Amino acid sequence: MELNLVMLGPPGAGKGTQARQLRRAFDIPHISTGAMLRDAVQAGTPLGREVGAIMESGGLIDDEVITRVVTERLAHPDTSGGFLLDGYPRTIRQAEALDRIVAGRAPLVIIDIVLTEAEVIRRLASRMVCAECGTNATGEGDVCHDCGGPLVPRADDREQVVVNRLEVYRNQTEPLVRYYGGRSTYCRIDGARLPDDVTADIVRAVESATRDGGQGGSGPGSGIRDPETS
């Protein structure tokens, strides 16, 4: 059965951690914005060369270009059984484009990981990243569990940077909650719990949404699915 997941949530909500878990749980590819851009550049397609030139010049990837990258990536054979999108869509315009891209496929299941701003700031203030491989810290201590490299604070997790990122999220991405919130396949998840508990909540919510047949399809549905009340 095809399963198409979209992950929403503020910075620090644990989307990357959950994406790794869900990729294994549902056996679907995890497709992040960064991975899509890297894949496009590495493939050397005309679109990849265009993206590479923008990135090398320090320019921003606009809605139209990133949507073309997503369209190209979702056409790959490994997405025939579904996909997990992380980092796209970020705007209403991108969400509308995604609906057009997946028209005729299984409905999108929206995973919205909810976290208070105070908890976001607390989490990001203590988050570390490996200086060697770039992986977020996965355990205690000063050494990366993946490659053994040293852990350092993330450059984008300074408090003022975090505040700015939250403002961008509120202005650009929170409207997606209103866009998707009326669909029967919208799942609101409490992200303040332990990671394994959050994963279990997501799996239950996804199974419930798909069992009901996603009657909202890729358009507006009849209600919000909340695992706390389902």
FIKOLZA-1660 file (N, C-alpha, C; in steps of 0.1 Angstrom, whole numbers, plus 5000, padded with zeros to 4 digits):
% residues 230
   i   px   py   pz ch aa at
   1 5008 4988 5000  A  M  N
   1 5000 5000 5000  A  M CA
   1 5009 5012 5000  A  M  C
   2 5006 5022 4991  A  E  N
   2 5013 5034 4991  A  E CA
   2 5011 5043 5003  A  E  C
   3 5021 5049 5009  A  L  N
   3 5020 5057 5020  A  L CA
   3 5028 5070 5018  A  L  C
   4 5021 5081 5017  A  N  N
   4 5028 5094 5015  A  N CA
   4 5027 5103 5027  A  N  C
   5 5038 5105 5034  A  L  N
   5 5038 5113 5046  A  L CA
   5 5045 5126 5044  A  L  C
   6 5039 5137 5051  A  V  N
   6 5045 5150 5051  A  V CA
   6 5047 5154 5066  A  V  C
   7 5059 5158 5069  A  M  N
   7 5062 5161 5083  A  M CA
   7 5062 5177 5085  A  M  C
   8 5055 5181 5095  A  L  N
   8 5055 5195 5099  A  L CA
   8 5060 5197 5113  A  L  C
   9 5064 5209 5117  A  G  N
   9 5068 5211 5131  A  G CA
   9 5079 5222 5131  A  G  C
  10 5080 5228 5143  A  P  N
  10 5090 5239 5144  A  P CA
  10 5104 5233 5145  A  P  C
  11 5114 5242 5143  A  P  N
  11 5128 5237 5145  A  P CA
  11 5129 5231 5159  A  P  C
  12 5136 5220 5160  A  G  N
  12 5138 5214 5173  A  G CA
  12 5127 5204 5177  A  G  C
  13 5117 5202 5169  A  A  N
  13 5106 5193 5172  A  A CA
  13 5110 5179 5171  A  A  C
  14 5122 5176 5166  A  G  N
  14 5126 5162 5165  A  G CA
  14 5122 5156 5151  A  G  C
  15 5120 5164 5141  A  K  N
  15 5116 5158 5128  A  K CA
  15 5126 5149 5122  A  K  C
  16 5139 5152 5124  A  G  N
  16 5149 5143 5118  A  G CA
  16 5150 5130 5125  A  G  C
  17 5149 5130 5138  A  T  N
  17 5149 5118 5146  A  T CA
  17 5137 5109 5142  A  T  C
  18 5125 5115 5142  A  Q  N
  18 5113 5108 5138  A  Q CA
  18 5113 5103 5124  A  Q  C
  19 5119 5111 5115  A  A  N
  19 5120 5106 5101  A  A CA
  19 5128 5093 5100  A  A  C
  20 5139 5093 5107  A  R  N
  20 5147 5080 5107  A  R CA
  20 5140 5068 5112  A  R  C
  21 5132 5070 5122  A  Q  N
  21 5124 5059 5128  A  Q CA
  21 5113 5055 5118  A  Q  C
  22 5106 5065 5113  A  L  N
  22 5095 5062 5104  A  L CA
  22 5099 5056 5091  A  L  C
  23 5111 5060 5086  A  R  N
  23 5116 5054 5074  A  R CA
  23 5118 5039 5076  A  R  C
  24 5122 5035 5087  A  R  N
  24 5124 5020 5090  A  R CA
  24 5110 5014 5093  A  R  C
  25 5102 5021 5100  A  A  N
  25 5089 5015 5104  A  A CA
  25 5080 5012 5092  A  A  C
  26 5080 5021 5082  A  F  N
  26 5071 5020 5070  A  F CA
  26 5078 5016 5057  A  F  C
  27 5092 5015 5058  A  D  N
  27 5100 5011 5046  A  D CA
  27 5097 5020 5034  A  D  C
  28 5098 5033 5036  A  I  N
  28 5096 5043 5026  A  I CA
  28 5108 5052 5026  A  I  C
  29 5112 5058 5015  A  P  N
  29 5124 5067 5015  A  P CA
  29 5121 5080 5023  A  P  C
  30 5131 5085 5031  A  H  N
  30 5130 5098 5037  A  H CA
  30 5136 5108 5028  A  H  C
  31 5129 5118 5024  A  I  N
  31 5133 5127 5014  A  I CA
  31 5133 5141 5021  A  I  C
  32 5145 5146 5024  A  S  N
  32 5146 5160 5030  A  S CA
  32 5149 5170 5019  A  S  C
  33 5146 5183 5023  A  T  N
  33 5150 5193 5013  A  T CA
  33 5164 5193 5009  A  T  C
  34 5173 5192 5019  A  G  N
  34 5187 5191 5017  A  G CA
  34 5191 5180 5008  A  G  C
  35 5185 5168 5011  A  A  N
  35 5189 5156 5003  A  A CA
  35 5184 5158 4988  A  A  C
  36 5172 5163 4987  A  M  N
  36 5167 5166 4973  A  M CA
  36 5176 5175 4965  A  M  C
  37 5181 5185 4971  A  L  N
  37 5190 5195 4964  A  L CA
  37 5203 5188 4961  A  L  C
  38 5209 5181 4971  A  R  N
  38 5221 5174 4968  A  R CA
  38 5220 5163 4957  A  R  C
  39 5209 5156 4957  A  D  N
  39 5206 5146 4947  A  D CA
  39 5205 5152 4933  A  D  C
  40 5198 5163 4933  A  A  N
  40 5196 5170 4920  A  A CA
  40 5210 5175 4914  A  A  C
  41 5218 5181 4923  A  V  N
  41 5231 5186 4919  A  V CA
  41 5240 5174 4914  A  V  C
  42 5240 5163 4923  A  Q  N
  42 5249 5152 4920  A  Q CA
  42 5245 5145 4907  A  Q  C
  43 5232 5145 4904  A  A  N
  43 5227 5138 4891  A  A CA
  43 5232 5146 4879  A  A  C
  44 5235 5158 4880  A  G  N
  44 5240 5166 4869  A  G CA
  44 5230 5169 4858  A  G  C
  45 5217 5168 4862  A  T  N
  45 5207 5172 4852  A  T CA
  45 5207 5187 4850  A  T  C
  46 5200 5192 4839  A  P  N
  46 5199 5206 4838  A  P CA
  46 5194 5213 4850  A  P  C
  47 5183 5207 4856  A  L  N
  47 5178 5213 4869  A  L CA
  47 5189 5213 4880  A  L  C
  48 5196 5202 4881  A  G  N
  48 5206 5201 4891  A  G CA
  48 5217 5211 4889  A  G  C
  49 5221 5214 4877  A  R  N
  49 5231 5224 4874  A  R CA
  49 5226 5238 4878  A  R  C
  50 5213 5240 4875  A  E  N
  50 5207 5253 4879  A  E CA
  50 5207 5255 4894  A  E  C
  51 5203 5244 4901  A  V  N
  51 5203 5245 4916  A  V CA
  51 5217 5247 4921  A  V  C
  52 5227 5239 4915  A  G  N
  52 5241 5241 4920  A  G CA
  52 5246 5255 4918  A  G  C
  53 5243 5261 4907  A  A  N
  53 5247 5275 4905  A  A CA
  53 5241 5284 4915  A  A  C
  54 5229 5282 4918  A  I  N
  54 5222 5291 4928  A  I CA
  54 5229 5289 4942  A  I  C
  55 5231 5277 4946  A  M  N
  55 5237 5274 4959  A  M CA
  55 5251 5279 4959  A  M  C
  56 5259 5278 4949  A  E  N
  56 5273 5282 4949  A  E CA
  56 5274 5298 4950  A  E  C
  57 5264 5305 4945  A  S  N
  57 5264 5319 4945  A  S CA
  57 5258 5324 4958  A  S  C
  58 5253 5315 4967  A  G  N
  58 5247 5319 4980  A  G CA
  58 5233 5324 4978  A  G  C
  59 5227 5322 4967  A  G  N
  59 5213 5326 4965  A  G CA
  59 5203 5317 4972  A  G  C
  60 5190 5321 4972  A  L  N
  60 5180 5314 4978  A  L CA
  60 5172 5305 4968  A  L  C
  61 5169 5293 4971  A  I  N
  61 5161 5285 4962  A  I CA
  61 5146 5289 4964  A  I  C
  62 5140 5294 4953  A  D  N
  62 5127 5299 4954  A  D CA
  62 5117 5288 4953  A  D  C
  63 5104 5291 4955  A  D  N
  63 5093 5281 4955  A  D CA
  63 5093 5273 4941  A  D  C
  64 5094 5280 4931  A  E  N
  64 5093 5274 4917  A  E CA
  64 5104 5264 4915  A  E  C
  65 5117 5268 4919  A  V  N
  65 5128 5259 4917  A  V CA
  65 5127 5246 4926  A  V  C
  66 5125 5249 4939  A  I  N
  66 5124 5237 4948  A  I CA
  66 5113 5228 4945  A  I  C
  67 5102 5233 4939  A  T  N
  67 5091 5225 4935  A  T CA
  67 5094 5216 4923  A  T  C
  68 5102 5222 4914  A  R  N
  68 5107 5214 4903  A  R CA
  68 5116 5202 4908  A  R  C
  69 5125 5206 4918  A  V  N
  69 5133 5195 4924  A  V CA
  69 5125 5184 4930  A  V  C
  70 5114 5188 4938  A  V  N
  70 5106 5178 4944  A  V CA
  70 5099 5169 4934  A  V  C
  71 5094 5176 4923  A  T  N
  71 5087 5169 4912  A  T CA
  71 5096 5158 4906  A  T  C
  72 5108 5162 4904  A  E  N
  72 5118 5153 4898  A  E CA
  72 5121 5142 4907  A  E  C
  73 5123 5145 4920  A  R  N
  73 5126 5134 4930  A  R CA
  73 5115 5124 4932  A  R  C
  74 5103 5129 4933  A  L  N
  74 5091 5120 4935  A  L CA
  74 5088 5112 4923  A  L  C
  75 5094 5114 4912  A  A  N
  75 5092 5106 4900  A  A CA
  75 5102 5094 4900  A  A  C
  76 5111 5093 4909  A  H  N
  76 5120 5082 4910  A  H CA
  76 5113 5069 4914  A  H  C
  77 5117 5058 4909  A  P  N
  77 5110 5045 4912  A  P CA
  77 5109 5042 4927  A  P  C
  78 5119 5046 4935  A  D  N
  78 5118 5042 4949  A  D CA
  78 5107 5049 4957  A  D  C
  79 5100 5058 4951  A  T  N
  79 5088 5064 4957  A  T CA
  79 5075 5058 4953  A  T  C
  80 5075 5047 4945  A  S  N
  80 5063 5041 4941  A  S CA
  80 5054 5036 4952  A  S  C
  81 5061 5032 4963  A  G  N
  81 5054 5027 4975  A  G CA
  81 5051 5038 4985  A  G  C
  82 5055 5050 4982  A  G  N
  82 5053 5061 4991  A  G CA
  82 5066 5068 4994  A  G  C
  83 5065 5078 5003  A  F  N
  83 5076 5087 5006  A  F CA
  83 5074 5094 5019  A  F  C
  84 5084 5099 5025  A  L  N
  84 5083 5108 5037  A  L CA
  84 5090 5121 5034  A  L  C
  85 5083 5132 5033  A  L  N
  85 5088 5145 5029  A  L CA
  85 5091 5153 5042  A  L  C
  86 5103 5158 5043  A  D  N
  86 5108 5165 5055  A  D CA
  86 5114 5178 5050  A  D  C
  87 5108 5189 5053  A  G  N
  87 5113 5202 5048  A  G CA
  87 5106 5208 5036  A  G  C
  88 5096 5201 5031  A  Y  N
  88 5088 5205 5020  A  Y CA
  88 5074 5199 5022  A  Y  C
  89 5063 5207 5021  A  P  N
  89 5063 5221 5018  A  P CA
  89 5066 5230 5030  A  P  C
  90 5070 5242 5027  A  R  N
  90 5072 5252 5037  A  R CA
  90 5063 5264 5036  A  R  C
  91 5056 5265 5025  A  T  N
  91 5047 5276 5023  A  T CA
  91 5034 5271 5016  A  T  C
  92 5024 5279 5017  A  I  N
  92 5011 5275 5011  A  I CA
  92 5013 5273 4996  A  I  C
  93 5020 5281 4989  A  R  N
  93 5023 5279 4975  A  R CA
  93 5029 5266 4972  A  R  C
  94 5039 5262 4980  A  Q  N
  94 5045 5249 4979  A  Q CA
  94 5035 5237 4982  A  Q  C
  95 5026 5239 4992  A  A  N
  95 5016 5229 4995  A  A CA
  95 5007 5227 4983  A  A  C
  96 5002 5238 4977  A  E  N
  96 4993 5237 4966  A  E CA
  96 5000 5230 4954  A  E  C
  97 5013 5233 4952  A  A  N
  97 5021 5226 4942  A  A CA
  97 5022 5211 4945  A  A  C
  98 5024 5207 4958  A  L  N
  98 5025 5193 4961  A  L CA
  98 5012 5186 4959  A  L  C
  99 5001 5192 4962  A  D  N
  99 4988 5186 4958  A  D CA
  99 4987 5182 4944  A  D  C
 100 4992 5191 4935  A  R  N
 100 4992 5189 4921  A  R CA
 100 5001 5177 4917  A  R  C
 101 5013 5177 4924  A  I  N
 101 5023 5167 4921  A  I CA
 101 5018 5153 4924  A  I  C
 102 5010 5151 4935  A  V  N
 102 5006 5138 4940  A  V CA
 102 4992 5135 4935  A  V  C
 103 4986 5143 4927  A  A  N
 103 4972 5140 4922  A  A CA
 103 4972 5126 4916  A  A  C
 104 4963 5118 4920  A  G  N
 104 4961 5105 4915  A  G CA
 104 4969 5094 4923  A  G  C
 105 4977 5099 4933  A  R  N
 105 4984 5089 4941  A  R CA
 105 4976 5088 4954  A  R  C
 106 4981 5080 4964  A  A  N
 106 4975 5079 4977  A  A CA
 106 4975 5093 4984  A  A  C
 107 4965 5095 4992  A  P  N
 107 4964 5108 4998  A  P CA
 107 4976 5111 5008  A  P  C
 108 4979 5124 5009  A  L  N
 108 4990 5128 5018  A  L CA
 108 4985 5126 5033  A  L  C
 109 4994 5120 5041  A  V  N
 109 4991 5120 5055  A  V CA
 109 5000 5130 5062  A  V  C
 110 4995 5139 5069  A  I  N
 110 5002 5151 5075  A  I CA
 110 5005 5148 5089  A  I  C
 111 5018 5148 5093  A  I  N
 111 5023 5146 5107  A  I CA
 111 5027 5159 5112  A  I  C
 112 5020 5165 5121  A  D  N
 112 5023 5178 5126  A  D CA
 112 5028 5176 5141  A  D  C
 113 5041 5177 5143  A  I  N
 113 5047 5176 5156  A  I CA
 113 5047 5189 5163  A  I  C
 114 5039 5190 5174  A  V  N
 114 5037 5202 5181  A  V CA
 114 5046 5204 5193  A  V  C
 115 5051 5216 5195  A  L  N
 115 5060 5219 5206  A  L CA
 115 5059 5233 5210  A  L  C
 116 5059 5237 5223  A  T  N
 116 5059 5251 5227  A  T CA
 116 5072 5258 5223  A  T  C
 117 5071 5271 5221  A  E  N
 117 5083 5279 5218  A  E CA
 117 5093 5278 5229  A  E  C
 118 5089 5278 5242  A  A  N
 118 5098 5277 5253  A  A CA
 118 5106 5263 5252  A  A  C
 119 5099 5253 5249  A  E  N
 119 5106 5240 5247  A  E CA
 119 5115 5239 5235  A  E  C
 120 5111 5246 5225  A  V  N
 120 5120 5246 5213  A  V CA
 120 5133 5253 5216  A  V  C
 121 5132 5265 5223  A  I  N
 121 5144 5272 5227  A  I CA
 121 5153 5264 5236  A  I  C
 122 5146 5257 5246  A  R  N
 122 5154 5249 5256  A  R CA
 122 5161 5238 5249  A  R  C
 123 5155 5231 5239  A  R  N
 123 5161 5220 5232  A  R CA
 123 5172 5225 5224  A  R  C
 124 5170 5235 5216  A  L  N
 124 5180 5239 5206  A  L CA
 124 5192 5245 5213  A  L  C
 125 5190 5251 5225  A  A  N
 125 5202 5257 5232  A  A CA
 125 5212 5246 5236  A  A  C
 126 5207 5234 5238  A  S  N
 126 5216 5223 5242  A  S CA
 126 5220 5213 5231  A  S  C
 127 5216 5216 5219  A  R  N
 127 5218 5207 5208  A  R CA
 127 5232 5208 5203  A  R  C
 128 5238 5196 5200  A  M  N
 128 5252 5196 5195  A  M CA
 128 5251 5189 5181  A  M  C
 129 5262 5191 5173  A  V  N
 129 5264 5185 5160  A  V CA
 129 5278 5180 5159  A  V  C
 130 5280 5169 5151  A  C  N
 130 5293 5164 5149  A  C CA
 130 5301 5173 5140  A  C  C
 131 5313 5177 5144  A  A  N
 131 5321 5186 5135  A  A CA
 131 5327 5178 5123  A  A  C
 132 5326 5165 5124  A  E  N
 132 5332 5157 5113  A  E CA
 132 5321 5153 5102  A  E  C
 133 5310 5147 5107  A  C  N
 133 5300 5142 5097  A  C CA
 133 5287 5150 5097  A  C  C
 134 5286 5160 5106  A  G  N
 134 5274 5169 5106  A  G CA
 134 5262 5163 5112  A  G  C
 135 5263 5151 5117  A  T  N
 135 5251 5145 5123  A  T CA
 135 5247 5152 5137  A  T  C
 136 5234 5154 5139  A  N  N
 136 5230 5159 5152  A  N CA
 136 5234 5148 5163  A  N  C
 137 5238 5153 5175  A  A  N
 137 5242 5144 5186  A  A CA
 137 5231 5134 5189  A  A  C
 138 5235 5122 5190  A  T  N
 138 5226 5111 5192  A  T CA
 138 5228 5104 5206  A  T  C
 139 5236 5110 5214  A  G  N
 139 5239 5104 5227  A  G CA
 139 5246 5113 5236  A  G  C
 140 5249 5109 5248  A  E  N
 140 5256 5118 5258  A  E CA
 140 5271 5118 5255  A  E  C
 141 5278 5128 5261  A  G  N
 141 5292 5128 5260  A  G CA
 141 5296 5138 5249  A  G  C
 142 5309 5139 5246  A  D  N
 142 5314 5149 5237  A  D CA
 142 5318 5143 5223  A  D  C
 143 5315 5130 5221  A  V  N
 143 5319 5123 5209  A  V CA
 143 5307 5118 5201  A  V  C
 144 5307 5119 5188  A  C  N
 144 5296 5115 5179  A  C CA
 144 5296 5099 5180  A  C  C
 145 5284 5094 5182  A  H  N
 145 5282 5079 5182  A  H CA
 145 5283 5073 5168  A  H  C
 146 5282 5082 5158  A  D  N
 146 5282 5076 5144  A  D CA
 146 5296 5075 5139  A  D  C
 147 5304 5085 5141  A  C  N
 147 5318 5085 5135  A  C CA
 147 5329 5087 5145  A  C  C
 148 5326 5091 5157  A  G  N
 148 5336 5093 5167  A  G CA
 148 5342 5107 5167  A  G  C
 149 5336 5116 5158  A  G  N
 149 5341 5130 5157  A  G CA
 149 5337 5138 5169  A  G  C
 150 5343 5150 5171  A  P  N
 150 5339 5158 5183  A  P CA
 150 5326 5165 5181  A  P  C
 151 5318 5167 5192  A  L  N
 151 5306 5174 5191  A  L CA
 151 5308 5189 5194  A  L  C
 152 5301 5197 5187  A  V  N
 152 5302 5212 5189  A  V CA
 152 5288 5217 5188  A  V  C
 153 5286 5229 5194  A  P  N
 153 5272 5235 5193  A  P CA
 153 5269 5239 5179  A  P  C
 154 5256 5237 5175  A  R  N
 154 5252 5241 5162  A  R CA
 154 5252 5256 5160  A  R  C
 155 5257 5260 5149  A  A  N
 155 5259 5275 5146  A  A CA
 155 5245 5281 5145  A  A  C
 156 5235 5274 5141  A  D  N
 156 5221 5280 5139  A  D CA
 156 5213 5278 5151  A  D  C
 157 5219 5274 5163  A  D  N
 157 5211 5272 5175  A  D CA
 157 5213 5283 5185  A  D  C
 158 5221 5294 5182  A  R  N
 158 5222 5305 5191  A  R CA
 158 5208 5311 5193  A  R  C
 159 5206 5317 5206  A  E  N
 159 5193 5320 5210  A  E CA
 159 5186 5330 5200  A  E  C
 160 5193 5341 5195  A  Q  N
 160 5187 5350 5186  A  Q CA
 160 5184 5344 5173  A  Q  C
 161 5193 5335 5169  A  V  N
 161 5190 5328 5156  A  V CA
 161 5178 5319 5157  A  V  C
 162 5177 5313 5169  A  V  N
 162 5165 5304 5171  A  V CA
 162 5152 5313 5171  A  V  C
 163 5153 5324 5178  A  V  N
 163 5141 5333 5178  A  V CA
 163 5137 5337 5164  A  V  C
 164 5147 5340 5156  A  N  N
 164 5145 5344 5142  A  N CA
 164 5139 5333 5134  A  N  C
 165 5144 5320 5136  A  R  N
 165 5139 5309 5129  A  R CA
 165 5124 5306 5133  A  R  C
 166 5121 5308 5146  A  L  N
 166 5107 5306 5150  A  L CA
 166 5098 5316 5144  A  L  C
 167 5103 5329 5142  A  E  N
 167 5095 5339 5136  A  E CA
 167 5092 5335 5121  A  E  C
 168 5102 5330 5114  A  V  N
 168 5100 5326 5101  A  V CA
 168 5090 5314 5100  A  V  C
 169 5091 5305 5110  A  Y  N
 169 5082 5294 5110  A  Y CA
 169 5068 5298 5112  A  Y  C
 170 5066 5308 5121  A  R  N
 170 5052 5313 5124  A  R CA
 170 5047 5320 5111  A  R  C
 171 5055 5328 5105  A  N  N
 171 5050 5335 5093  A  N CA
 171 5048 5327 5081  A  N  C
 172 5057 5317 5078  A  Q  N
 172 5056 5310 5066  A  Q CA
 172 5050 5296 5067  A  Q  C
 173 5053 5289 5078  A  T  N
 173 5050 5275 5079  A  T CA
 173 5037 5272 5087  A  T  C
 174 5035 5280 5097  A  E  N
 174 5023 5277 5105  A  E CA
 174 5010 5278 5097  A  E  C
 175 5009 5287 5087  A  P  N
 175 4997 5286 5079  A  P CA
 175 4994 5273 5072  A  P  C
 176 5004 5264 5071  A  L  N
 176 5002 5251 5066  A  L CA
 176 4993 5243 5075  A  L  C
 177 4993 5246 5088  A  V  N
 177 4984 5239 5097  A  V CA
 177 4970 5242 5094  A  V  C
 178 4967 5254 5090  A  R  N
 178 4954 5258 5086  A  R CA
 178 4950 5252 5073  A  R  C
 179 4960 5251 5064  A  Y  N
 179 4958 5245 5051  A  Y CA
 179 4954 5231 5051  A  Y  C
 180 4962 5223 5060  A  Y  N
 180 4960 5209 5061  A  Y CA
 180 4950 5204 5072  A  Y  C
 181 4948 5213 5081  A  G  N
 181 4941 5210 5094  A  G CA
 181 4927 5204 5092  A  G  C
 182 4920 5207 5081  A  G  N
 182 4907 5202 5079  A  G CA
 182 4906 5188 5072  A  G  C
 183 4918 5182 5069  A  R  N
 183 4918 5170 5062  A  R CA
 183 4917 5158 5072  A  R  C
 184 4910 5147 5068  A  S  N
 184 4909 5136 5076  A  S CA
 184 4922 5129 5079  A  S  C
 185 4933 5132 5071  A  T  N
 185 4946 5126 5072  A  T CA
 185 4956 5135 5079  A  T  C
 186 4951 5145 5086  A  Y  N
 186 4959 5154 5094  A  Y CA
 186 4961 5148 5108  A  Y  C
 187 4973 5147 5113  A  C  N
 187 4976 5140 5126  A  C CA
 187 4984 5150 5134  A  C  C
 188 4979 5154 5145  A  R  N
 188 4986 5163 5154  A  R CA
 188 4992 5155 5166  A  R  C
 189 5005 5157 5167  A  I  N
 189 5013 5148 5176  A  I CA
 189 5020 5157 5187  A  I  C
 190 5019 5153 5199  A  D  N
 190 5026 5160 5210  A  D CA
 190 5041 5156 5209  A  D  C
 191 5049 5166 5206  A  G  N
 191 5064 5164 5204  A  G CA
 191 5072 5165 5217  A  G  C
 192 5065 5168 5228  A  A  N
 192 5072 5170 5241  A  A CA
 192 5075 5157 5248  A  A  C
 193 5071 5146 5243  A  R  N
 193 5073 5133 5250  A  R CA
 193 5086 5127 5246  A  R  C
 194 5090 5116 5252  A  L  N
 194 5102 5109 5248  A  L CA
 194 5101 5104 5233  A  L  C
 195 5113 5104 5226  A  P  N
 195 5113 5102 5212  A  P CA
 195 5105 5089 5208  A  P  C
 196 5108 5078 5216  A  D  N
 196 5101 5065 5212  A  D CA
 196 5086 5066 5214  A  D  C
 197 5081 5074 5224  A  D  N
 197 5067 5076 5226  A  D CA
 197 5061 5084 5215  A  D  C
 198 5069 5094 5210  A  V  N
 198 5064 5102 5199  A  V CA
 198 5063 5093 5186  A  V  C
 199 5073 5085 5184  A  T  N
 199 5072 5075 5172  A  T CA
 199 5060 5066 5173  A  T  C
 200 5057 5061 5185  A  A  N
 200 5046 5052 5187  A  A CA
 200 5033 5059 5184  A  A  C
 201 5032 5072 5189  A  D  N
 201 5020 5080 5186  A  D CA
 201 5018 5082 5171  A  D  C
 202 5029 5085 5164  A  I  N
 202 5028 5088 5150  A  I CA
 202 5024 5075 5142  A  I  C
 203 5030 5064 5146  A  V  N
 203 5026 5051 5139  A  V CA
 203 5011 5048 5141  A  V  C
 204 5006 5050 5153  A  R  N
 204 4992 5047 5156  A  R CA
 204 4983 5057 5148  A  R  C
 205 4987 5070 5147  A  A  N
 205 4979 5080 5140  A  A CA
 205 4979 5077 5125  A  A  C
 206 4991 5073 5120  A  V  N
 206 4991 5070 5105  A  V CA
 206 4983 5058 5102  A  V  C
 207 4984 5048 5110  A  E  N
 207 4977 5035 5108  A  E CA
 207 4962 5038 5109  A  E  C
 208 4958 5047 5118  A  S  N
 208 4943 5050 5119  A  S CA
 208 4939 5058 5107  A  S  C
 209 4947 5068 5103  A  A  N
 209 4943 5076 5091  A  A CA
 209 4942 5068 5079  A  A  C
 210 4951 5059 5077  A  T  N
 210 4951 5051 5064  A  T CA
 210 4941 5040 5065  A  T  C
 211 4938 5035 5077  A  R  N
 211 4927 5025 5078  A  R CA
 211 4914 5030 5075  A  R  C
 212 4912 5043 5078  A  D  N
 212 4899 5050 5075  A  D CA
 212 4898 5053 5060  A  D  C
 213 4909 5051 5053  A  G  N
 213 4909 5053 5039  A  G CA
 213 4912 5067 5034  A  G  C
 214 4916 5076 5044  A  G  N
 214 4920 5089 5040  A  G CA
 214 4909 5096 5031  A  G  C
 215 4897 5096 5036  A  Q  N
 215 4886 5100 5028  A  Q CA
 215 4886 5114 5023  A  Q  C
 216 4895 5122 5030  A  G  N
 216 4897 5136 5026  A  G CA
 216 4905 5137 5013  A  G  C
 217 4912 5125 5010  A  G  N
 217 4921 5126 4998  A  G CA
 217 4932 5136 4999  A  G  C
 218 4936 5142 4988  A  S  N
 218 4946 5152 4989  A  S CA
 218 4939 5166 4989  A  S  C
 219 4927 5167 4992  A  G  N
 219 4920 5179 4993  A  G CA
 219 4914 5180 5007  A  G  C
 220 4906 5191 5011  A  P  N
 220 4901 5193 5024  A  P CA
 220 4892 5181 5028  A  P  C
 221 4894 5177 5041  A  G  N
 221 4886 5166 5046  A  G CA
 221 4876 5171 5056  A  G  C
 222 4872 5162 5065  A  S  N
 222 4861 5165 5074  A  S CA
 222 4865 5167 5088  A  S  C
 223 4878 5167 5092  A  G  N
 223 4881 5169 5106  A  G CA
 223 4896 5167 5108  A  G  C
 224 4900 5170 5121  A  I  N
 224 4914 5169 5125  A  I CA
 224 4915 5156 5132  A  I  C
 225 4926 5148 5129  A  R  N
 225 4928 5136 5136  A  R CA
 225 4939 5138 5147  A  R  C
 226 4935 5137 5159  A  D  N
 226 4944 5139 5170  A  D CA
 226 4945 5126 5178  A  D  C
 227 4958 5121 5180  A  P  N
 227 4959 5108 5186  A  P CA
 227 4954 5108 5201  A  P  C
 228 4954 5120 5207  A  E  N
 228 4949 5121 5221  A  E CA
 228 4935 5119 5222  A  E  C
 229 4927 5121 5211  A  T  N
 229 4913 5119 5212  A  T CA
 229 4908 5108 5203  A  T  C
 230 4917 5102 5195  A  S  N
 230 4912 5091 5186  A  S CA
 230 4910 5079 5193  A  S  C
% end
